[in-house]
Amino acid sequence: MKLFKMIFKTVHIDRLVIVLVVQLFIISCQPVYSPAEEIAAQLPDTVDFNFHIKPILSDRCFSCHGPDGEALKAELRLDTKAGALEQRLSSGQRAFVAGNIQQSEAFQRIISTDPEMQMPPVAFQRQLRPYEIALMAKCCLLYTSDAADEED
């Protein structure tokens, strides 16, 4: 019986180690974002969603993820708070997670170098500039659930 308990504990620990290693691998595969120093220095202290971010989304994202139901892609609307912050995507993630760019699938797609994942798509030919990406990152990091409630 002691041998069985010892084997079970070892197997249980081995499974835990495997799960932890897999989770670390998945996290390490996500791109980490940090703007260049000269770009970070140009960013405003506070980012206003309507003033800074909405025009970027309108210009680069709304043609596929805006109010036009006929042109809507991936059933994702970025022109509404519910679509951008609350709706679950087919991946199970949300487009933007207030305060967390690592869990924001839309942001991870924006910084992706994989043409299959990148947003806006390469074929769209209206890519985000580094300053705009840094602005969106700062907004996402500064944006909290409380601030999201105030935007209604």
C-alpha positions as CSV (number, residue, x, y, z in Angstrom):
1,M,0.0,0.0,0.0
2,K,2.9,2.4,0.8
3,L,4.3,1.8,-2.7
4,F,0.9,2.6,-4.3
5,K,0.7,5.9,-2.3
6,M,4.2,6.8,-3.2
7,I,3.6,6.1,-6.9
8,F,0.3,8.0,-6.9
9,K,1.9,11.0,-5.2
10,T,4.8,10.9,-7.8
11,V,2.3,10.7,-10.7
12,H,0.2,13.5,-9.3
13,I,3.3,15.7,-8.9
14,D,4.5,14.8,-12.4
15,R,1.1,15.8,-13.8
16,L,1.2,19.1,-11.9
17,V,4.7,19.8,-13.3
18,I,3.5,19.0,-16.8
19,V,0.5,21.3,-16.5
20,L,2.7,24.1,-15.1
21,V,5.3,23.7,-17.9
22,V,2.6,23.7,-20.6
23,Q,1.0,26.9,-19.1
24,L,4.4,28.6,-19.0
25,F,5.0,27.6,-22.6
26,I,1.7,29.1,-23.7
27,I,2.3,32.3,-21.8
28,S,5.8,32.6,-23.2
29,C,4.5,32.2,-26.8
30,Q,2.5,35.3,-26.5
31,P,4.3,38.4,-27.8
32,V,5.4,40.8,-25.0
33,Y,4.9,44.4,-25.9
34,S,7.0,47.3,-24.9
35,P,7.2,50.5,-27.0
36,A,10.5,52.0,-28.0
37,E,11.7,54.7,-25.6
38,E,11.3,57.5,-28.1
39,I,7.7,56.5,-28.7
40,A,6.9,56.0,-25.0
41,A,8.2,59.5,-24.4
42,Q,5.7,61.0,-26.8
43,L,2.6,59.3,-25.2
44,P,0.3,61.5,-23.2
45,D,0.1,61.0,-19.4
46,T,-3.5,60.0,-19.6
47,V,-5.3,58.4,-22.6
48,D,-8.9,59.4,-23.4
49,F,-10.7,56.6,-25.2
50,N,-13.0,58.9,-27.2
51,F,-10.2,61.4,-28.1
52,H,-7.2,59.1,-28.7
53,I,-8.4,55.5,-29.4
54,K,-11.8,55.7,-31.0
55,P,-10.4,57.6,-34.1
56,I,-7.8,54.9,-34.6
57,L,-10.4,52.1,-34.3
58,S,-12.7,54.0,-36.6
59,D,-10.0,54.4,-39.3
60,R,-8.4,50.9,-39.0
61,C,-11.0,48.5,-37.5
62,F,-14.6,49.7,-38.0
63,S,-14.8,48.6,-41.7
64,C,-14.8,45.0,-40.4
65,H,-15.7,45.4,-36.7
66,G,-18.0,48.4,-36.7
67,P,-21.7,49.1,-36.9
68,D,-22.3,47.8,-40.4
69,G,-23.8,44.4,-39.9
70,E,-23.3,43.4,-43.5
71,A,-19.5,43.9,-43.3
72,L,-19.1,42.5,-39.8
73,K,-16.3,39.9,-39.4
74,A,-15.8,37.4,-36.6
75,E,-19.1,38.7,-35.0
76,L,-16.9,41.3,-33.2
77,R,-18.0,44.9,-32.8
78,L,-15.3,47.3,-31.5
79,D,-17.6,50.3,-31.7
80,T,-19.4,49.3,-28.6
81,K,-18.1,48.8,-25.0
82,A,-19.9,45.4,-24.9
83,G,-18.2,44.2,-28.1
84,A,-14.7,45.5,-27.2
85,L,-14.6,44.6,-23.5
86,E,-17.3,42.0,-22.7
87,Q,-18.1,39.8,-25.6
88,R,-16.3,36.4,-25.7
89,L,-14.7,35.6,-29.1
90,S,-14.7,32.1,-30.7
91,S,-11.4,31.5,-28.9
92,G,-13.0,32.1,-25.5
93,Q,-11.0,35.3,-25.0
94,R,-12.2,38.9,-25.1
95,A,-11.0,41.5,-27.6
96,F,-9.7,43.8,-24.9
97,V,-9.3,43.1,-21.2
98,A,-9.2,46.2,-19.1
99,G,-5.8,46.5,-17.5
100,N,-4.2,43.5,-19.2
101,I,-2.8,43.5,-22.8
102,Q,-1.5,40.0,-22.4
103,Q,-5.1,38.6,-22.2
104,S,-6.4,41.0,-24.8
105,E,-6.7,39.0,-28.0
106,A,-7.2,42.0,-30.2
107,F,-4.1,43.6,-28.9
108,Q,-2.1,40.4,-29.3
109,R,-3.2,40.2,-32.9
110,I,-2.3,43.9,-33.4
111,I,1.3,43.2,-32.3
112,S,1.5,39.8,-34.0
113,T,4.1,39.3,-36.8
114,D,2.2,36.2,-38.1
115,P,0.3,37.3,-41.3
116,E,-2.5,34.8,-40.5
117,M,-3.1,36.4,-37.1
118,Q,-2.2,40.0,-37.6
119,M,-4.8,42.7,-37.3
120,P,-5.5,44.7,-39.3
121,P,-4.9,42.1,-41.9
122,V,-1.9,42.7,-44.2
123,A,-4.2,42.8,-47.2
124,F,-6.1,45.8,-45.6
125,Q,-3.0,47.9,-46.2
126,R,-3.8,50.3,-43.4
127,Q,-1.5,49.1,-40.6
128,L,-1.2,50.7,-37.3
129,R,1.8,53.0,-36.7
130,P,4.0,52.2,-33.7
131,Y,2.8,55.3,-31.9
132,E,-0.9,54.2,-32.3
133,I,0.0,50.7,-31.0
134,A,1.7,52.2,-28.0
135,L,-1.3,54.5,-27.4
136,M,-3.7,51.5,-27.5
137,A,-1.5,49.6,-25.1
138,K,-1.4,52.4,-22.6
139,C,-5.1,52.9,-22.9
140,C,-5.7,49.2,-22.3
141,L,-3.4,49.1,-19.3
142,L,-4.8,52.3,-17.8
143,Y,-8.4,51.4,-18.5
144,T,-10.1,49.7,-15.6
145,S,-13.5,48.1,-15.2
146,D,-14.6,51.3,-13.3
147,A,-13.6,53.5,-16.3
148,A,-15.3,51.2,-18.7
149,D,-18.6,51.6,-16.7
150,E,-18.2,55.4,-17.0
151,E,-17.9,55.3,-20.8
152,D,-21.6,54.1,-21.2
